[in-house]
Amino acid sequence: MQFIDLKKQYQILKSDIQINIDKVLEHGQYIMGPEVAHLEEKLAKFAGSKYCLSCSSGTDALLIALMAKGVKSGDAIITTPFTYIATAEVISLLGATPIFVDVYPETFNLNPDKITDAVNKAKNMGLKPKGIIPVDLFGLPARYRLIENIAKELNLFVLEDAAQGFGGSIRDKKAGSFGDIAATSFFPAKPLGCYGDGGAIFTDNTELFSLMNSIRVHGQGESKYDCDRIGLNGRLDTIQAAILIPKLEIYDKEIELRQKVANLYSENLGNCKKIQVPFIPKDYKSVWAQYSILLENDKVRSDVIDALRLEGVPSVVYYQKALHLQKTFEKLGYKVGDLPIAENISNRILSLPMHPYLDEISIKNISKIIKSVF
Ligand SMILES: *Cc1c(COP(=O)(O)O)cnc(C)c1O
């Protein structure tokens, strides 16, 4: 069994994808070919955002957004410690300082009640608080209405890290449309993935859009040969755009299938008191990048992992270590116990096989193995 089975989807889309790749090979515009703009238009429409810029990865999407916001040394950016390293890495890469705030124990997403304290902490450190990066962890959007209100009050920008959340929503508003800018990833294992690295940036702001457009291609100006600012080589390959176009066409259907898989897991596991199944607040929709359960403790989790492995079922711990305890952030001075909820979750979390084509028998079987441990 695969943790994420990408082959099943490929079998379904095989001819469409191959035709699209062939088209690119024939027209030869490997960089910024017509498929790129075509995809961007479709992505913007999907997310309900005015502009979309495709780019080289989710990490670069975050980086380009922060560069457009002028983030630099002496600035503080507030984010969650319970996420993939890329979220905080880009902050440090620009010389700014990540300030981690704890998460909700139910959704594992950034707790907006902690933002004001973090802003004060940054100021006490002599830093200038500039923005917040909430993460749509495991596919569930963060609490944007509240975060956006607090951000406005404190004069901070909001950058949505929708690398796992693209396809999720709150009421009728889709991930990719929250905050001032949103960033997503098309890494193959993400809910909407390409066959290499890729990402996208979304905004409604015309000025930010043209800045990010310039940064994406070496800070280019009006003419291709003008350089107005420092930028990067941050484009999405035409071939990856050609691969994403047919995938986006079936994405809504796949999101429904993901929801069915999640429902089946929760039905099968939810009646066991020793297992905390995912909690999705009212009006929220997760895109189920991961289906993650909480177990009693580290020891029980190891037993569950072993029981699954014995039956050939892969499982993964996202994330073993909260970011504030990573070696690279040692200099920030965090200690064990500083962000107790994120730390507690990292000792108990376990993600189970999850993809749109996971069948009911497998889900029942996985659930049975897990429950057999108790
Ligand atoms: C995957 C991921 C990223 C980085 O995306 P890449 O395309 O791998 O660079 C950033 N943030 C989160 C939360 C992610 O899961």
The ligand as an ORCA input file, in Angstrom:
! r2SCAN-3c Opt
* xyz 0 1
  C       5.012     21.733      1.104
  C       4.897     22.943      1.906
  C       5.610     24.117      1.604
  C       6.665     24.169      0.540
  O       6.253     23.802     -0.728
  P       7.357     23.274     -1.783
  O       6.597     23.287     -3.075
  O       7.768     21.922     -1.356
  O       8.468     24.246     -1.797
  C       5.389     25.231      2.369
  N       4.528     25.225      3.396
  C       3.825     24.124      3.738
  C       2.868     24.183      4.871
  C       3.996     22.933      3.016
  O       3.318     21.847      3.367
*
